[in-house]
C-alpha cells in the first residue's frame, strides 16, 4: 500500500554500518577496476550517483512507473522532456499552465525547431481540434496553476493517443498520494520535487516518472546527461527523506484546504474560490473521479481591485507571503505580481498553499486580513 511504499521505497540498511537512514554520498567520481569498469555501477556524478538512484527507485514505485529520472529542478525535468522531442514536433499545452513552462515554450521551442499551441484542456473538443499529424506531446496539468482547473486525464490521454501523441501530466499539485496519472493512461508524470515531495521548503528538485522504460525515457536521460540538469546527492537525499512523510502531510493539508475553501466561498469579501472539492467548481465531478482527495492548493479572488487584493495580502500574519508551495508552512501570494510581465492571472487572485497549521488559526488569519 502507498503509505508503506512511501516509508520503504528506495531504502535499505547500509551494508557497511547497518544505518537505517540512508548515507549521503557526496563523491563526484567513483572508482574503476583494473579493466576500467566501475566497481559499483557508478562512474561520474553527472551519469548517476547512489542518492539519486535511490530517489529514482522510490519515485517510480510511488507513481507506479517503470523508470524515473531525478533532476536539479522541476524546470530541468520539463526542459529535458521537451528536448527529448524531435525537431519539427508540435506540442499542445494548457491555457492555464505553470508560467515557467509557458515561458520555456514561448522563448525556446521555436529555437529547437518546434511549434506549440495552448488550449483550454477542460474542453476536450478543443484539444482534439488542436492536434496535428506532427503533434508529439500533449502537456496536461490538473489541478492547474494557478486557477486550480481540472482536466479529465483519462479522456484527454485517450484523445492524444488516438493521434499518436505522448502525454505528460504535471502531478505536482496532487502528488501520487491523491492522483495517479500513469494509471489513467499518461506516459509520463512530472513533478517539481521542491514542493510536496521535499515538503519543507529547503530543497529544489524535479522528476519524471515513465510508464514504460522505452525510447522516450532514454532520450530524456540522454538530455539530462549531456545538458547537465542532474540532481545533487544532498538534494536527492532530502527529497527521499520528504517522501517518507508525504502521505500524512498531504492528507492533513488537503483536509484543511477543503475546510478553508468551503468557508471562503461564503465570505462576503470573496468573489470566487477555485478549489475542486467545492460542488460549485466546474471540474468537481471529474476531480472526484480521478482524485482520492482534492489537494491542498486553492486560489480565491478578492472583491476589489489589484490594490485592494494586495492590501489583503499585506495584512496576513500567520500565512507567509512567498512563492512556492507544498511545505509545512502555509503560503499566500499575489500570483500576478509573482509571475511578472506577461502574466495571465487575474489581478484580484491570491494563491494559497495550505500547510500543517491548525485550521482555526489559518481561518482566523484570513478573516482578519479580508476584514481590513
Beta strands, then each sheet from edge to edge (+ up, - down):
strand 1: 67-71
strand 2: 90-94
strand 3: 115-119
strand 4: 135-141
strand 5: 166-170
strand 6: 188-191
strand 7: 206-210
strand 8: 270-274
strand 9: 297-302
strand 10: 320-321
strand 11: 331-334
strand 12: 349-353
sheet 1: 1+ 7- 6+ 5+ 4+ 2+ 3+
sheet 2: 8+ 9- 12+ 11- 10-
end
